[in-house]
Every structure is written in C-alpha cells, then in structure tokens.
C-alpha cells in the first residue's frame, strides 16, 4: 500500500512538473513580429494604375519552344517602360543582357556596403487554348473594372516589375538617394526556367565580382485562413524553394497475346511500383523552413495551438500527423511524389513490350537527387525496373534571423499591419534560385493579400489584382528600399 501511495505521489509530482513546464513555455512564448512603422509615402495612383493596365496589354508570352516567342513584343514592352518611367531611365544605369533581360543600377552613396537586389520577371504564361471565353475580361486587355486590374501578369509577375519601377520613380522624384547600391533586375523567361534571363544576369554580375547582401524576388504572399489557430492573414516569405526532379520508371520484356498473359505484366509491375511509392511516401520531418514558419506564427495562435507548438519537442509526432492530412501542409515537411504520365500499349489485345511512368518530385532542402533515387529503387524493390532521375536540388536556406529578413518583414508589416509575417518553404520555382550564388540571402515574396481562389488564378483563368493590393505592393517596395538604408546607417 505504501509503495502504491509512493508511486502515485511520484506520478503526481511528475505530472505537476510537466504541466508547469509546458504551461510556462506557452505563456512565455514571445512574438517575433515587429511593431509597424506605418507607410506614409505618396503614390501617383492614376499613373500607377494606368501603367500596370498598359503593361498587361503586351503579349510577352514565354513558350518552351523559344521560336514561338514574339520578341518584337518584348522590345515594345521595354520601350514602354522607358516612356513610363522617365526619371528612372534618366538617373539609373540600364544594361540589357541577352537583349531582353534588364538590369538597372541605382548608385548609392556608400560603396563599401554590399548592394541589394529587387527582381521580378515580365514574361507570362500562355492562356490555355479553348479557355479564352471563360475570362470575364480579355486576358491581355488590362481592363480596369470593379476595383481590379484584369489580365495575364497582374499577379505573375508584371505587378512586380511595374511595382518596383513605380517605387523607384516616386522615391527619385522626392530626391531620395539610397546609401547602398540597388539593382533592379527583370528577367524575360522565368516561366521557362530563366536560363537567358536571370541566369545570364547572374553570370554577367558574377564576372564583375558583384555580391549582394540580399535579393528579393516574387514568391509567397499574404494569405487568409492559411494557418489553423491564426485569425490574422499570414504573409509567408520564401527562404528556400524545393528542388524539382523527374523520375522515369521503365521496364522492357516480352509482350505477346493478351489471351496468355504472365502473372506479372509490364504494366502491372510499373503500376505496382507506383502504388508502393504512394503507399510508403518519403519520410516527414518538421524541420528547416517548415519549422521556422511555425516558430513565427505560434505566438500569434489561439492558446490551445500555442501550447502545442510551444512544446514541439513533446508534440512533434502529433503535429506532423496533422500536417500530413492536407496536401499543402504535407508538402511543407517531406519530399513529394506525383505520378503524371504513364506510357504502355498500343492495342487492346496485345501485351506491351515496354511500359514506363513519369513521376514529378519536389525535393526538401537536404534531400539530394542521389538519395531520392536510392529511396525510389529501395521502395519499389524490382531489379528489372530501370530508374532514371534528373532535375535540380532544393535551393539554399536563407537566414531568418538576419537583418535582411527583418528588413522584408518590417516592410511588409508597415503596409499590412495586421498580417503575421513569417518564413516558409516555397514549393514552386522562381528566378531567385539563380541568385543564390551571388547573394548572402535570397527571399521570395509577392507583397499582396490573396485568397486561395486568387492563388489558383495566377496561371489560370481570370487572373486579376485589386487596385488596393497593387498600390500596397508599390508601398512595400518603397519601404524595402528605405528599411535597407536604416541598416546602412547603424
């Protein structure tokens, strides 16, 4: 009886300690959000709105087959920029790389400081053939209606090009001169990889020994209802982007008549391999940018959610299990597989001699192509299936504690004071990856507040941006330039 009583006392004491420690962790979790220093700049709204509207009207479309690209239209767009932003083109040095990628150098007063770079792209994806009639306004009309600007590029990513140039034009008009050099860099082929745009800009600057403190590109945005337990919109700044790879599974063997099939056919074996990969999946681990995201948003959560994330060392398996329930959050914590193409057979009564499948993978930072290939081969466990893998690994992970990130976070907070600004892992690709080799840090952020429906419009039908969002984007770019100067003056 005494032993039982003693055991209950020990258990009770341990439980009390557990409650005290975990409650203390939750109650002392400090916010990682800066106080807003509200934006008070002046913007010529009519000029800004009309300029983006006109920019949309240029069919600067990128195609995988580059011979289809109408480069005359790209030339016309560059001339349009010169006419729309006369002060920028008078005061800044402009260099064209491969004739259509643009590099503006805004010289600062302190040459000892590393420059910063603001980059976007002005090419857009085509409108899917047959969907033109589904648009409320013509995709290249730049229509201004219902408090919105409509058309391809309003979100991806002429808004960035025009928004950055509007910010520079306004600051120059006010007589502003930055302390450090600022480069404004605009690619013309981001939608097809950026090889002749951003990649060539990087090669050019690298030859001159130019290194950036940080480069800011498009990427995450301010999204409503993004994180459970957080009522405010969350602005996610990409600090890394997942790698993208294509795996091909293929098998060859005797075919024959379908009336006398083997127990395991070529189609069946490839299908079985895919099924094994989907059933097994890559291991999940809340680390890196995914972990950083929740460290920044946890202090802003409801208490129950805050309690869980403040004690992640205890509840991590539960958190991971919850995140795996939804595709978007699942992709945040593991390398993903997506079978997209299957090739086999030509006739209904003939067994195919060959079968193959294509799988698209998005790699987590830290998962190498070689490791991913080995994992696939081990999982499918079929020596007759040939596995080939090609692609790019994840980009480097940028610092979330640096003044670079804090500059972007503060600038966003100055314009969107109610938003929670946090780092995250970007699933798609951008030009930012090219700048990794010449920048201390690269970040990815589109400074607009979007709904989930807006996100689907970026490469889809009825792409548009609200005028308020667009003006806020201009304000954000003005703030980034000025906030970066504050670091110079320290």
C-alpha positions as CSV (number, residue, x, y, z in Angstrom):
1,X,0.0,0.0,0.0
2,X,2.9,2.4,0.9
3,X,4.6,1.5,-2.4
4,X,1.4,2.3,-4.3
5,X,1.0,5.6,-2.5
6,X,4.6,6.5,-3.1
7,X,4.2,5.7,-6.8
8,X,1.1,7.8,-7.0
9,X,3.0,10.7,-5.4
10,X,5.8,10.3,-7.9
11,X,3.5,10.2,-10.8
12,X,1.5,13.2,-9.5
13,X,4.7,15.2,-9.0
14,X,6.0,14.4,-12.5
15,X,2.6,15.3,-13.9
16,X,2.7,18.6,-12.0
17,X,6.2,19.4,-13.3
18,X,5.1,18.5,-16.8
19,X,2.1,20.9,-16.6
20,X,4.2,23.7,-15.0
21,X,7.0,23.4,-17.6
22,X,4.7,23.2,-20.7
23,X,2.4,26.0,-19.5
24,X,5.4,28.1,-18.8
25,X,6.7,27.5,-22.3
26,X,3.3,28.5,-23.8
27,X,2.8,31.6,-21.6
28,X,6.3,32.9,-22.2
29,X,6.3,32.4,-26.0
30,X,7.3,35.8,-27.3
31,X,6.0,37.3,-30.6
32,X,8.5,37.5,-33.4
33,X,6.5,40.3,-35.2
34,X,7.9,43.8,-35.3
35,X,5.7,46.8,-34.5
36,X,4.5,48.5,-37.7
37,X,6.0,51.8,-38.7
38,X,3.1,52.8,-40.9
39,X,3.8,53.6,-44.5
40,X,3.3,57.3,-45.3
41,X,4.7,57.7,-48.8
42,X,2.9,59.4,-51.6
43,X,2.0,57.4,-54.8
44,X,0.6,58.8,-58.0
45,X,-2.3,56.4,-58.1
46,X,-3.7,57.3,-61.5
47,X,-0.2,56.8,-63.1
48,X,0.4,53.6,-61.3
49,X,-3.0,52.0,-62.2
50,X,-2.9,53.0,-65.8
51,X,0.8,51.9,-66.2
52,X,0.1,48.4,-65.0
53,X,-3.0,48.2,-67.1
54,X,-1.0,49.1,-70.2
55,X,1.8,46.7,-69.2
56,X,-0.7,43.8,-69.3
57,X,-1.5,44.6,-72.9
58,X,1.9,43.5,-74.2
59,X,1.9,39.8,-75.2
60,X,5.2,39.0,-73.6
61,X,4.5,35.2,-73.6
62,X,7.1,32.6,-72.9
63,X,6.9,29.3,-74.7
64,X,9.0,26.1,-74.1
65,X,9.7,26.4,-77.8
66,X,11.5,29.7,-77.8
67,X,11.0,30.2,-81.5
68,X,7.3,30.9,-80.7
69,X,8.2,33.9,-78.5
70,X,7.3,37.2,-80.2
71,X,10.5,39.2,-79.3
72,X,9.2,42.3,-81.1
73,X,6.5,42.4,-78.4
74,X,9.2,42.2,-75.7
75,X,11.1,45.1,-77.4
76,X,7.9,47.1,-77.4
77,X,7.5,46.4,-73.7
78,X,11.0,47.6,-72.9
79,X,10.3,50.8,-74.9
80,X,7.1,51.2,-72.9
81,X,9.0,51.1,-69.6
82,X,11.3,53.8,-70.8
83,X,8.4,56.0,-71.7
84,X,6.5,55.3,-68.4
85,X,9.4,55.8,-66.0
86,X,11.5,58.7,-67.4
87,X,13.2,59.6,-64.1
88,X,14.3,56.0,-63.6
89,X,15.8,55.9,-67.1
90,X,17.5,59.2,-66.6
91,X,19.1,58.6,-63.2
92,X,19.8,54.9,-63.2
93,X,22.2,52.9,-65.4
94,X,20.4,50.4,-67.7
95,X,22.1,47.4,-69.2
96,X,20.4,44.8,-71.3
97,X,21.5,41.2,-71.0
98,X,20.7,38.9,-74.0
99,X,18.8,41.9,-75.4
100,X,15.7,41.5,-73.2
101,X,16.8,40.9,-69.6
102,X,17.1,44.3,-67.8
103,X,19.5,45.4,-65.1
104,X,19.1,48.9,-63.6
105,X,21.8,50.1,-61.3
106,X,20.8,52.8,-58.7
107,X,24.1,54.1,-57.3
108,X,24.3,54.6,-53.6
109,X,26.4,57.0,-51.5
110,X,28.4,54.3,-49.7
111,X,30.4,52.0,-52.0
112,X,31.7,50.0,-49.0
113,X,28.3,48.3,-48.5
114,X,27.1,45.4,-50.4
115,X,24.2,46.2,-52.7
116,X,20.7,44.7,-52.5
117,X,18.7,43.4,-55.5
118,X,15.0,43.6,-56.3
119,X,14.0,41.2,-59.1
120,X,10.9,40.2,-61.0
121,X,10.0,39.0,-64.5
122,X,7.8,40.4,-67.2
123,X,7.2,37.3,-69.3
124,X,3.9,35.5,-68.7
125,X,2.4,32.0,-69.4
126,X,0.1,31.5,-72.3
127,X,-3.6,31.4,-71.9
128,X,-4.8,27.8,-72.3
129,X,-6.3,27.3,-75.7
130,X,-10.1,27.0,-75.5
131,X,-10.4,28.9,-72.2
132,X,-10.4,32.4,-73.6
133,X,-14.2,32.7,-73.4
134,X,-14.1,31.8,-69.7
135,X,-12.4,35.1,-68.9
136,X,-14.6,37.9,-67.7
137,X,-12.3,40.4,-69.5
138,X,-9.8,39.6,-72.3
139,X,-6.6,38.2,-70.7
140,X,-4.4,40.9,-72.4
141,X,-6.8,43.8,-72.2
142,X,-5.6,45.2,-68.8
143,X,-9.2,46.1,-68.1
144,X,-9.8,48.3,-65.1
145,X,-13.2,47.3,-63.6
146,X,-14.8,46.6,-60.2
147,X,-11.8,48.0,-58.3
148,X,-9.5,45.5,-60.0
149,X,-7.0,45.3,-62.9
150,X,-7.5,42.3,-65.1
151,X,-5.2,40.2,-67.2
152,X,-2.3,37.9,-67.5
153,X,0.6,39.2,-65.4
154,X,-1.4,41.2,-62.9
155,X,-0.2,38.6,-60.3
156,X,2.6,36.8,-62.1
157,X,4.6,39.0,-62.4
158,X,4.3,42.3,-64.2
159,X,3.0,43.6,-60.9
160,X,6.5,43.1,-59.5
161,X,8.3,44.8,-62.4
162,X,5.9,47.8,-62.6
163,X,5.5,48.0,-58.8
164,X,9.3,48.2,-58.3
165,X,9.8,50.8,-61.0
166,X,6.9,52.8,-59.6
167,X,8.5,52.7,-56.2
168,X,11.9,53.9,-57.6
169,X,10.2,56.6,-59.8
170,X,8.4,58.0,-56.7
171,X,11.5,58.0,-54.5
172,X,13.7,59.6,-57.2
173,X,11.0,62.3,-57.7
174,X,11.3,63.0,-53.9
175,X,15.0,63.4,-54.3
176,X,15.8,60.1,-52.4
177,X,19.2,58.5,-52.9
178,X,20.0,55.2,-51.2
179,X,23.1,54.6,-49.2
180,X,23.9,51.3,-50.8
181,X,23.7,50.4,-54.5
182,X,20.4,48.9,-55.5
183,X,20.0,46.7,-58.6
184,X,16.6,46.3,-60.2
185,X,16.7,43.1,-62.3
186,X,14.0,41.9,-64.6
187,X,14.1,38.6,-66.4
188,X,12.2,37.8,-69.6
189,X,12.0,34.0,-69.5
190,X,11.3,33.0,-65.9
191,X,8.3,30.9,-66.9
192,X,10.6,28.6,-68.9
193,X,13.5,28.4,-66.4
194,X,15.2,31.8,-66.7
195,X,18.3,30.5,-68.5
196,X,18.6,33.5,-70.8
197,X,17.2,36.0,-68.3
198,X,18.1,35.7,-64.6
199,X,20.8,33.0,-65.1
200,X,22.6,35.2,-67.6
201,X,22.2,38.3,-65.4
202,X,23.9,36.3,-62.6
203,X,26.7,35.2,-64.9
204,X,27.3,38.8,-66.0
205,X,27.4,40.2,-62.5
206,X,29.5,37.3,-61.2
207,X,32.2,38.1,-63.8
208,X,32.3,41.6,-62.3
209,X,32.7,40.3,-58.7
210,X,29.3,41.7,-57.6
211,X,27.9,40.2,-54.5
212,X,24.5,41.1,-52.9
213,X,23.6,41.4,-49.3
214,X,20.2,40.0,-50.3
215,X,18.0,39.6,-53.3
216,X,14.2,39.8,-53.1
217,X,12.1,38.0,-55.8
218,X,8.4,37.0,-56.2
219,X,7.2,34.0,-54.2
220,X,5.0,33.8,-51.1
221,X,2.1,36.2,-50.5
222,X,-0.2,37.3,-47.7
223,X,-2.8,34.6,-47.5
224,X,-6.1,34.5,-45.5
225,X,-7.0,31.4,-43.4
226,X,-3.6,29.9,-44.1
227,X,-2.6,28.6,-40.7
228,X,-5.0,26.9,-38.2
229,X,-5.3,28.8,-35.0
230,X,-4.2,32.1,-36.5
231,X,-7.1,34.6,-37.2
232,X,-4.9,37.1,-39.0
233,X,-3.7,36.8,-42.6
234,X,-0.2,35.3,-42.7
235,X,2.4,36.7,-45.0
236,X,4.9,34.0,-46.0
237,X,8.3,34.9,-47.2
238,X,10.1,32.1,-49.0
239,X,13.5,31.4,-47.6
240,X,14.1,28.4,-49.8
241,X,12.4,26.6,-52.7
242,X,12.0,22.9,-53.1
243,X,14.0,21.1,-55.8
244,X,12.2,19.8,-58.8
245,X,13.0,16.4,-60.4
246,X,11.6,14.0,-62.9
247,X,11.9,10.2,-62.3
248,X,11.2,7.7,-65.1
249,X,10.4,4.1,-64.2
250,X,10.7,1.8,-67.2
251,X,10.7,-1.9,-67.9
252,X,11.1,-4.0,-71.1
253,X,10.2,-7.6,-71.7
254,X,8.4,-10.0,-73.9
255,X,4.9,-9.0,-74.9
256,X,2.6,-11.5,-76.5
257,X,-1.1,-12.1,-76.9
258,X,-3.4,-10.9,-74.2
259,X,-5.1,-14.3,-74.1
260,X,-2.0,-15.8,-72.5
261,X,-0.6,-13.2,-70.0
262,X,2.0,-13.8,-67.4
263,X,1.1,-13.3,-63.8
264,X,3.1,-10.1,-63.7
265,X,2.9,-7.9,-66.8
266,X,5.0,-4.9,-67.6
267,X,2.0,-2.6,-67.0
268,X,1.3,-4.4,-63.7
269,X,4.9,-4.1,-62.5
270,X,5.1,-0.4,-63.2
271,X,1.7,0.1,-61.6
272,X,2.8,-1.8,-58.6
273,X,5.9,0.3,-58.3
274,X,3.9,3.5,-58.3
275,X,1.5,2.0,-55.7
276,X,4.4,1.2,-53.4
277,X,5.7,4.7,-53.7
278,X,2.3,6.2,-52.9
279,X,1.7,3.9,-50.0
280,X,5.2,4.4,-48.5
281,X,5.8,8.1,-49.3
282,X,9.0,9.9,-48.3
283,X,9.6,10.4,-44.5
284,X,8.1,13.5,-43.0
285,X,10.1,15.8,-40.7
286,X,9.1,19.2,-39.3
287,X,12.4,21.0,-39.8
288,X,14.1,23.8,-41.7
289,X,11.7,26.4,-43.2
290,X,8.6,24.5,-42.2
291,X,9.7,24.6,-38.6
292,X,10.7,28.3,-38.9
293,X,7.1,29.0,-40.2
294,X,5.5,27.7,-37.0
295,X,8.1,29.3,-34.7
296,X,7.0,32.7,-36.2
297,X,3.2,32.0,-36.2
298,X,2.9,30.1,-32.9
299,X,3.0,33.1,-30.6
300,X,0.0,34.5,-32.6
301,X,-2.1,31.4,-32.3
302,X,-5.0,30.6,-30.1
303,X,-3.8,29.3,-26.7
304,X,-4.5,25.6,-27.4
305,X,-2.5,25.7,-30.6
306,X,0.2,27.9,-29.0
307,X,0.5,25.3,-26.2
308,X,1.1,22.5,-28.7
309,X,3.7,24.4,-30.8
310,X,5.5,25.9,-27.7
311,X,6.1,22.3,-26.7
312,X,7.0,20.9,-30.1
313,X,9.7,18.7,-28.5
314,X,6.8,16.7,-27.0
315,X,4.1,17.0,-29.6
316,X,6.1,16.9,-32.8
317,X,4.7,13.5,-33.9
318,X,1.1,14.8,-33.4
319,X,1.9,18.0,-35.3
320,X,3.4,16.0,-38.2
321,X,0.4,13.7,-38.3
322,X,-1.9,16.7,-38.5
323,X,0.2,18.4,-41.2
324,X,0.2,15.2,-43.3
325,X,-3.6,15.3,-43.6
326,X,-3.6,18.1,-46.1
327,X,-1.6,18.2,-49.4
328,X,-0.4,21.8,-48.8
329,X,0.9,21.3,-45.3
330,X,2.2,17.8,-46.2
331,X,4.4,19.2,-48.9
332,X,5.9,21.5,-46.2
333,X,7.5,18.6,-44.4
334,X,8.5,16.0,-46.9
335,X,9.7,15.4,-50.5
336,X,6.6,14.7,-52.6
337,X,5.9,12.4,-55.4
338,X,3.3,12.9,-58.2
339,X,2.9,10.4,-60.9
340,X,1.9,12.4,-64.0
341,X,2.5,10.3,-67.2
342,X,2.0,6.6,-68.0
343,X,3.1,5.1,-71.3
344,X,2.2,1.5,-72.3
345,X,0.5,-0.5,-75.1
346,X,-1.0,0.3,-78.5
347,X,-3.6,-2.4,-79.0
348,X,-6.3,-3.8,-76.7
349,X,-5.3,-7.5,-77.2
350,X,-1.5,-7.2,-77.3
351,X,0.7,-7.1,-74.2
352,X,3.1,-4.2,-74.4
353,X,6.8,-5.0,-74.6
354,X,7.6,-1.7,-72.8
355,X,6.0,0.3,-70.0
356,X,7.1,3.5,-68.4
357,X,5.8,6.1,-66.0
358,X,6.9,9.7,-65.2
359,X,6.9,10.9,-61.6
360,X,7.4,14.6,-60.7
361,X,9.1,15.1,-57.3
362,X,9.6,18.2,-55.2
363,X,12.6,17.8,-53.0
364,X,13.0,19.1,-49.5
365,X,16.2,21.0,-48.6
366,X,18.7,18.4,-47.6
367,X,17.3,15.6,-49.8
368,X,19.8,15.1,-52.6
369,X,18.9,13.7,-56.0
370,X,21.1,10.7,-55.4
371,X,19.4,9.9,-52.0
372,X,16.0,10.3,-53.6
373,X,16.9,7.9,-56.5
374,X,18.2,5.3,-53.9
375,X,15.0,5.7,-51.9
376,X,12.8,5.1,-55.0
377,X,14.8,2.0,-56.0
378,X,14.7,0.6,-52.5
379,X,10.9,1.2,-52.1
380,X,9.8,-0.3,-55.4
381,X,12.2,-3.3,-54.9
382,X,12.1,-4.6,-58.5
383,X,15.5,-5.0,-60.2
384,X,14.0,-5.2,-63.6
385,X,12.6,-1.7,-63.4
386,X,15.1,0.9,-64.5
387,X,15.0,4.2,-62.6
388,X,16.4,7.4,-64.0
389,X,16.3,10.7,-62.3
390,X,17.1,14.2,-63.4
391,X,16.4,17.7,-62.1
392,X,17.5,20.3,-59.6
393,X,18.0,20.0,-55.9
394,X,16.4,22.4,-53.4
395,X,17.9,25.9,-53.1
396,X,19.9,27.0,-50.1
397,X,18.0,28.1,-47.0
398,X,18.3,31.8,-46.2
399,X,18.7,33.2,-42.7
400,X,15.5,34.2,-40.8
401,X,17.5,36.0,-38.0
402,X,19.4,38.3,-40.3
403,X,18.8,42.0,-40.9
404,X,17.9,41.0,-44.5
405,X,14.9,39.0,-43.4
406,X,13.9,41.6,-40.8
407,X,14.0,44.3,-43.4
408,X,11.5,42.4,-45.5
409,X,9.4,41.5,-42.5
410,X,9.3,45.1,-41.3
411,X,8.5,46.5,-44.7
412,X,5.5,44.1,-45.1
413,X,4.4,44.9,-41.6
414,X,4.5,48.7,-42.3
415,X,2.0,48.2,-45.1
416,X,0.0,45.2,-43.8
417,X,0.0,46.0,-40.1
418,X,-2.5,43.2,-39.2
419,X,-0.6,40.4,-41.0
420,X,1.7,37.9,-39.4
421,X,4.9,37.8,-41.4
422,X,6.8,34.5,-41.3
423,X,9.3,32.4,-43.3
424,X,8.2,29.4,-45.3
425,X,9.3,26.8,-47.9
426,X,8.3,27.6,-51.4
427,X,7.0,24.7,-53.5
428,X,7.3,26.2,-56.9
429,X,10.3,27.6,-58.7
430,X,11.4,31.2,-59.3
431,X,14.3,33.2,-60.6
432,X,15.6,33.6,-57.0
433,X,17.4,30.3,-57.2
434,X,19.8,31.7,-59.8
435,X,20.8,34.5,-57.5
436,X,21.8,32.1,-54.7
437,X,25.4,32.1,-55.9
438,X,25.9,35.8,-55.7
439,X,23.8,36.7,-52.7
440,X,24.2,36.2,-49.0
441,X,20.5,35.5,-48.8
442,X,17.6,35.2,-51.3
443,X,14.0,35.8,-50.4
444,X,10.7,35.2,-52.2
445,X,7.7,37.4,-51.5
446,X,4.8,38.9,-53.5
447,X,3.5,41.8,-51.4
448,X,-0.2,41.3,-52.0
449,X,-3.0,39.9,-49.8
450,X,-4.7,37.0,-51.6
451,X,-7.4,34.4,-51.1
452,X,-6.9,30.7,-52.1
453,X,-9.0,31.4,-55.2
454,X,-6.6,34.2,-56.2
455,X,-3.7,31.8,-55.9
456,X,-5.4,29.5,-58.4
457,X,-5.7,32.4,-60.9
458,X,-2.0,33.0,-61.2
459,X,-1.6,30.7,-64.2
460,X,-5.3,30.2,-64.6
461,X,-8.4,31.9,-65.8
462,X,-9.4,35.4,-64.7
463,X,-6.1,36.5,-63.2
464,X,-6.5,39.9,-61.7
465,X,-5.3,42.1,-58.8
466,X,-7.3,44.6,-56.7
467,X,-6.1,48.1,-57.0
468,X,-5.6,48.4,-53.3
469,X,-3.3,45.4,-53.4
470,X,-1.3,46.8,-56.2
471,X,-0.9,50.2,-54.5
472,X,0.2,48.3,-51.3
473,X,2.8,46.4,-53.3
474,X,4.3,49.7,-54.5
475,X,4.3,50.9,-50.9
476,X,6.1,47.8,-49.8
477,X,8.9,48.2,-52.4
478,X,9.4,51.8,-51.3
479,X,9.6,50.6,-47.7
480,X,12.1,47.8,-48.5
481,X,14.5,50.4,-50.1
482,X,14.2,52.7,-47.1
483,X,14.4,50.0,-44.5
484,X,17.5,48.6,-46.0
485,X,19.1,52.0,-45.7
486,X,18.4,52.1,-42.0
487,X,20.7,49.1,-41.6
488,X,23.4,51.0,-43.5
489,X,23.1,53.9,-41.1
490,X,23.6,51.8,-38.0
